[in-house]
Amino acid sequence: MPPKKPSKAKATAPALPAGRATIDDVAREAGVSKATVSRFLNHRERLLTPDIAARVEVAIAALAYSPSPMAQALKRGRSRLIGLVVADITNPFSVAVLRGAEKACHDAGYLLMLFNLGNDGRRECEAIEALSSYQVEGFILNTLGRDAGAATDAARHGRPVVLVDRRHTDMQADFVSLDNAGAVRLGAGHLVEAGYRELLFVSEPIRNVSSRMEREAAFQAFIHQDQGAPNMKDVRGQVFESTADDTEALDNALRSLRRRADQRAGKGASQRLPGVVSSNAVVTLRVVAAMARLGWQFGVDVGLVGFDDTEWSPYVGPGLSTIAQPTDDLGRVAAACLIERLQGLVLPPRQILLPGSLMVRGSSQPAPARHTQGPG
């Protein structure tokens, strides 16, 4: 009986471990230590013989091993991560600031991690803790500023903080914002110059949110402190806080605005056109919806200047006049301030206020002949 021919050995691929391969798996496959694999991954092949370097390279390819960027960063003592906390990502302002901050971080070699509060101030501490668990190196906070503990937590973690748009009580940190007082004067002053005399400032619930408080205070100051100016004669103003779930209240506020204007004009006063200053894009949309429900037109029944120049502002009605915030610059400057702190800059807290720009469109231009029927 003839002897059996020796069977040819079949090449088999190494069995891949369950789940993602680790550095231990690579070391075991290559028959080397973890330190050897680490040297290879950190481009220190000169410390290895060509044979060992080749074995490690083959093992990495066979196991489809990919080192964790986070783990590598932490070994170097730097995560290159910056945490951004925003109050409401559905607000176009927050999205625009995010874009500016992200660009600046990318240019400086950092990545941005986002935490959205969904307008829930109770989650501010949770946001700080969550981002800290990822070893972010610093925080950019655009929050409601109602939770003093959040600021304390950020300081306790020993990471620098920059505040955007909203202040935190007693928190010593760089602050970057729109010049709210100047922006309100710009918008309200434009309405007055266009002939509006009965004004209504519409805001989301103010409730100690610093940016809302500053804008409301600036409006009150404009109405009451500027009465000596020639064009401010007989200008009156009120404030209304709008909520998302009470559309009827906003409708009634607009009806009252027109009624006051018509009543005072009927008493022999000069024509008193009613105008609205809306405090942000969210409120502007509510006012737009209310005008549709009432069957009114901007520039005919009510004038409007709103904060935030959104992409849709030119296309609503005759075009919405707005105060354009330098959102890209706000995000960029905030990130730059934080990166300077991370690089060792030591200075007292800075306050950087950027000017807004008035974008004039049809909503603030009185129509040649206003409707003569009474308020709806």
Wavefront OBJ file of the C-alpha trace (Angstrom):
o trace
v 0.000 0.000 0.000
v 1.616 3.270 -1.120
v 2.399 5.768 1.612
v 0.050 8.732 1.961
v 1.217 12.008 0.540
v 1.636 14.673 3.171
v -1.240 17.104 2.989
v -0.487 20.699 2.164
v -0.875 23.116 5.023
v -3.749 25.527 4.485
v -3.225 29.163 5.341
v -5.932 30.373 7.692
v -6.709 33.912 8.786
v -6.362 34.504 12.503
v -9.618 34.304 14.395
v -10.795 37.781 15.163
v -11.651 38.368 18.795
v -15.251 39.174 19.606
v -15.823 42.903 19.599
v -13.249 45.545 18.815
v -9.630 44.383 18.861
v -7.458 45.732 21.653
v -3.751 46.385 21.984
v -3.570 43.158 24.017
v -4.952 41.240 21.030
v -2.357 42.779 18.721
v 0.493 41.945 21.113
v -0.730 38.338 21.442
v -1.082 37.913 17.659
v 2.385 39.355 16.976
v 4.000 37.513 19.889
v 5.357 40.693 21.425
v 4.654 42.853 24.481
v 2.110 45.667 24.714
v 4.992 48.117 25.114
v 6.368 46.985 21.746
v 3.003 47.559 20.057
v 2.795 50.970 21.727
v 6.219 51.922 20.393
v 5.105 50.968 16.894
v 1.854 52.952 17.177
v 3.735 56.017 18.392
v 6.022 55.901 15.336
v 9.063 54.789 17.289
v 9.959 51.935 14.913
v 13.631 52.821 15.240
v 13.495 51.141 18.657
v 12.325 47.890 17.023
v 14.035 45.439 14.694
v 12.586 45.313 11.141
v 11.311 41.765 11.811
v 9.382 42.748 14.967
v 7.996 45.921 13.332
v 6.759 43.836 10.416
v 5.079 41.298 12.749
v 3.265 44.085 14.591
v 2.172 45.686 11.329
v 0.787 42.373 10.039
v -1.067 41.740 13.311
v -2.658 45.206 13.219
v -3.853 44.643 9.662
v -5.124 41.125 10.403
v -7.119 42.234 13.443
v -8.297 45.504 11.836
v -7.048 47.216 14.980
v -7.673 50.957 15.319
v -6.288 52.770 18.361
v -8.720 54.921 20.332
v -8.029 58.612 19.683
v -9.326 59.393 23.179
v -6.973 56.910 24.810
v -4.008 58.242 22.849
v -4.895 61.823 23.754
v -5.242 60.999 27.435
v -1.833 59.315 27.426
v -0.410 62.595 26.198
v -2.389 64.416 28.912
v -4.540 66.334 26.368
v -7.916 65.383 24.933
v -8.085 68.326 22.481
v -11.827 68.431 23.240
v -13.869 71.524 24.107
v -17.354 71.222 25.576
v -20.137 73.500 24.309
v -23.407 73.679 26.276
v -26.344 75.441 24.598
v -29.744 76.258 26.062
v -31.776 75.388 22.962
v -30.371 73.915 19.753
v -33.653 74.697 17.944
v -32.889 78.401 18.337
v -31.139 79.602 15.134
v -28.834 81.730 17.306
v -27.407 78.653 19.033
v -26.805 76.878 15.721
v -25.036 79.895 14.246
v -22.802 80.350 17.316
v -21.982 76.639 17.183
v -20.764 76.982 13.597
v -18.454 79.866 14.457
v -17.025 78.097 17.499
v -16.549 74.862 15.583
v -14.555 76.598 12.847
v -12.247 78.280 15.335
v -11.735 75.041 17.275
v -10.993 73.088 14.099
v -8.445 75.654 12.946
v -6.688 75.362 16.317
v -6.716 71.549 16.316
v -9.589 71.021 18.760
v -12.884 69.152 18.490
v -16.168 70.481 19.862
v -18.552 68.332 21.915
v -22.148 69.596 22.151
v -24.648 69.242 24.996
v -28.161 70.626 24.398
v -30.165 71.563 27.509
v -33.471 71.774 25.666
v -34.229 74.944 27.684
v -34.159 72.892 30.892
v -32.024 74.846 33.362
v -32.037 71.906 35.770
v -29.686 70.017 33.431
v -26.811 72.496 33.554
v -24.881 70.551 36.210
v -25.596 67.331 34.315
v -24.091 68.875 31.186
v -20.887 69.869 33.000
v -20.523 66.404 34.540
v -21.209 64.601 31.253
v -18.686 66.625 29.262
v -16.121 66.384 32.058
v -16.337 62.592 31.846
v -14.987 62.907 28.299
v -12.030 64.919 29.627
v -12.885 68.146 27.803
v -10.227 70.750 28.381
v -12.591 73.718 28.728
v -16.196 74.861 28.419
v -18.124 77.322 26.258
v -21.467 77.928 27.972
v -24.552 79.393 26.298
v -26.991 78.322 29.006
v -29.923 79.822 30.887
v -27.565 80.720 33.731
v -30.099 79.794 36.416
v -28.105 77.021 38.084
v -25.314 78.548 40.153
v -24.058 75.027 40.884
v -23.150 74.524 37.228
v -20.612 77.341 37.393
v -19.239 75.901 40.623
v -18.892 72.478 39.011
v -16.992 73.902 36.060
v -14.585 75.665 38.412
v -14.253 72.541 40.569
v -13.135 70.550 37.550
v -10.358 73.106 37.090
v -11.182 73.895 33.481
v -11.466 77.381 31.965
v -14.920 78.647 30.991
v -16.149 81.230 28.483
v -19.749 82.455 28.661
v -21.659 83.355 25.491
v -24.725 85.632 25.450
v -25.863 84.763 28.987
v -24.112 85.583 32.236
v -23.847 83.406 35.335
v -24.305 85.229 38.620
v -20.989 85.789 40.419
v -19.059 83.673 37.908
v -15.656 85.121 37.046
v -15.141 84.120 33.420
v -14.635 85.638 29.985
v -17.969 86.830 28.569
v -18.745 87.269 24.854
v -22.069 88.747 23.760
v -24.002 91.030 21.502
v -24.144 94.617 22.739
v -27.773 94.186 23.779
v -28.373 97.776 24.839
v -26.981 99.143 21.591
v -28.961 96.634 19.530
v -32.272 97.521 21.206
v -31.629 101.228 20.629
v -30.834 100.462 16.999
v -34.057 98.502 16.394
v -36.471 100.616 18.445
v -34.892 103.818 17.176
v -35.428 102.682 13.597
v -39.149 102.101 14.259
v -39.479 105.576 15.799
v -37.686 107.202 12.865
v -40.048 105.359 10.500
v -43.045 106.934 12.284
v -44.068 104.290 14.833
v -45.161 105.760 18.146
v -46.862 102.918 20.037
v -44.296 100.175 20.664
v -44.475 96.669 22.136
v -41.410 94.682 23.188
v -42.157 90.943 22.985
v -39.828 88.553 24.816
v -39.741 84.979 25.945
v -40.265 84.704 29.732
v -37.486 86.816 31.218
v -37.088 84.857 34.494
v -33.570 86.022 35.302
v -32.091 85.102 31.911
v -29.450 87.820 31.586
v -29.739 88.534 27.849
v -33.524 88.878 28.093
v -33.184 91.106 31.148
v -30.663 93.341 29.383
v -32.846 93.750 26.299
v -35.981 94.456 28.320
v -34.109 97.002 30.454
v -32.692 98.652 27.336
v -36.183 98.939 25.849
v -37.545 100.503 29.040
v -34.618 102.928 29.090
v -35.233 103.812 25.437
v -38.880 104.600 26.126
v -38.470 106.461 29.421
v -35.030 108.039 29.329
v -34.990 109.290 25.757
v -38.178 111.361 25.970
v -36.163 114.535 25.678
v -35.153 113.739 22.094
v -37.279 115.571 19.493
v -38.338 112.415 17.660
v -39.343 110.689 20.912
v -42.265 112.996 21.635
v -45.369 110.956 22.507
v -43.591 107.600 22.027
v -45.005 104.965 24.390
v -44.030 101.375 24.983
v -44.989 98.232 26.860
v -43.423 94.801 27.437
v -45.122 91.455 26.841
v -43.707 88.024 27.771
v -44.751 85.343 25.283
v -44.937 81.598 25.920
v -45.183 78.870 23.299
v -48.379 77.386 24.716
v -50.451 80.586 24.979
v -51.056 81.894 21.473
v -54.242 83.682 22.493
v -52.355 85.892 24.927
v -50.025 87.068 22.160
v -52.976 87.703 19.826
v -54.608 89.807 22.538
v -51.378 91.719 23.185
v -51.194 92.676 19.502
v -54.874 93.660 19.480
v -54.264 95.861 22.537
v -51.258 97.443 20.840
v -53.351 98.487 17.847
v -56.218 99.590 20.059
v -53.939 101.898 22.067
v -52.549 103.385 18.881
v -56.016 103.977 17.415
v -57.432 105.428 20.636
v -54.635 107.930 21.094
v -54.742 108.914 17.447
v -58.496 109.388 17.786
v -57.984 111.902 20.584
v -56.340 114.330 18.226
v -52.773 113.102 18.563
v -50.620 112.648 15.504
v -50.841 109.345 13.668
v -49.674 106.646 16.070
v -48.478 103.610 14.160
v -48.037 100.455 16.285
v -44.687 98.667 16.124
v -43.180 95.513 17.654
v -39.636 94.702 18.720
v -39.274 90.908 19.039
v -36.431 89.728 21.242
v -35.229 86.730 19.203
v -36.060 84.537 16.192
v -38.261 82.219 18.258
v -40.456 85.159 19.308
v -40.438 86.575 15.781
v -41.957 83.343 14.474
v -44.663 83.552 17.133
v -45.464 87.112 16.078
v -45.565 86.040 12.414
v -48.018 83.266 13.306
v -50.161 85.685 15.328
v -50.287 88.136 12.423
v -51.492 85.315 10.159
v -54.197 84.324 12.657
v -55.365 87.944 12.886
v -55.259 88.459 9.129
v -52.914 91.438 9.501
v -49.970 92.570 7.397
v -46.572 93.853 8.443
v -46.023 97.463 7.486
v -49.786 97.944 7.112
v -51.300 96.952 10.464
v -48.175 96.566 12.607
v -44.490 97.302 12.078
v -41.754 94.906 13.202
v -38.044 94.747 13.934
v -36.848 91.405 15.271
v -33.589 90.190 16.757
v -31.698 87.563 14.689
v -31.425 87.741 10.909
v -32.417 84.209 9.918
v -32.293 82.747 6.413
v -36.065 83.042 6.143
v -36.329 86.667 7.278
v -36.263 88.180 3.746
v -39.072 85.897 2.552
v -41.776 86.437 5.196
v -44.404 88.946 4.100
v -42.718 92.080 2.764
v -39.449 90.907 4.358
v -38.702 91.141 8.075
v -36.504 93.944 9.341
v -34.017 92.504 11.812
v -31.060 93.126 14.068
v -28.423 90.769 12.696
v -26.255 89.352 15.445
v -22.593 88.630 14.589
v -23.194 84.987 15.522
v -20.241 83.556 13.637
v -17.943 86.085 15.315
v -19.501 85.391 18.744
v -18.709 81.687 18.430
v -15.277 82.315 16.956
v -14.269 84.880 19.599
v -15.561 82.687 22.430
v -13.515 79.727 21.186
v -10.453 81.939 20.688
v -10.735 83.261 24.250
v -10.946 79.727 25.623
v -8.020 78.466 23.559
v -5.921 81.400 24.794
v -6.699 80.330 28.367
v -5.799 76.723 27.549
v -2.474 77.926 26.187
v -1.658 79.617 29.474
v -2.973 83.169 29.146
v -3.605 84.663 32.590
v -5.692 87.842 32.654
v -8.652 89.173 34.633
v -12.005 88.089 33.141
v -12.775 89.875 29.893
v -16.102 91.210 28.584
v -16.346 91.430 24.800
v -19.493 93.027 23.357
v -19.991 92.965 19.592
v -22.351 95.332 17.722
v -25.446 94.224 15.843
v -26.410 95.368 12.336
v -29.802 96.719 11.250
v -31.276 94.975 8.205
v -34.148 97.138 6.933
v -36.947 95.414 5.015
v -40.652 95.949 4.422
v -41.942 94.983 7.874
v -40.733 98.273 9.354
v -41.733 100.481 6.438
v -45.241 101.959 6.912
v -47.542 101.351 3.965
v -48.740 104.515 2.161
v -52.267 104.013 3.487
v -52.905 102.007 6.632
v -56.090 99.943 6.875
v -58.848 102.043 8.386
v -60.922 99.275 9.956
v -60.790 98.867 13.737
v -58.669 96.252 15.471
v -59.566 92.644 14.764
l 1 2 3 4 5 6 7 8 9 10 11 12 13 14 15 16 17 18 19 20 21 22 23 24 25 26 27 28 29 30 31 32 33 34 35 36 37 38 39 40 41 42 43 44 45 46 47 48 49 50 51 52 53 54 55 56 57 58 59 60 61 62 63 64 65 66 67 68 69 70 71 72 73 74 75 76 77 78 79 80 81 82 83 84 85 86 87 88 89 90 91 92 93 94 95 96 97 98 99 100 101 102 103 104 105 106 107 108 109 110 111 112 113 114 115 116 117 118 119 120 121 122 123 124 125 126 127 128 129 130 131 132 133 134 135 136 137 138 139 140 141 142 143 144 145 146 147 148 149 150 151 152 153 154 155 156 157 158 159 160 161 162 163 164 165 166 167 168 169 170 171 172 173 174 175 176 177 178 179 180 181 182 183 184 185 186 187 188 189 190 191 192 193 194 195 196 197 198 199 200 201 202 203 204 205 206 207 208 209 210 211 212 213 214 215 216 217 218 219 220 221 222 223 224 225 226 227 228 229 230 231 232 233 234 235 236 237 238 239 240 241 242 243 244 245 246 247 248 249 250 251 252 253 254 255 256 257 258 259 260 261 262 263 264 265 266 267 268 269 270 271 272 273 274 275 276 277 278 279 280 281 282 283 284 285 286 287 288 289 290 291 292 293 294 295 296 297 298 299 300 301 302 303 304 305 306 307 308 309 310 311 312 313 314 315 316 317 318 319 320 321 322 323 324 325 326 327 328 329 330 331 332 333 334 335 336 337 338 339 340 341 342 343 344 345 346 347 348 349 350 351 352 353 354 355 356 357 358 359 360 361 362 363 364 365 366 367 368 369 370 371 372 373 374 375 376
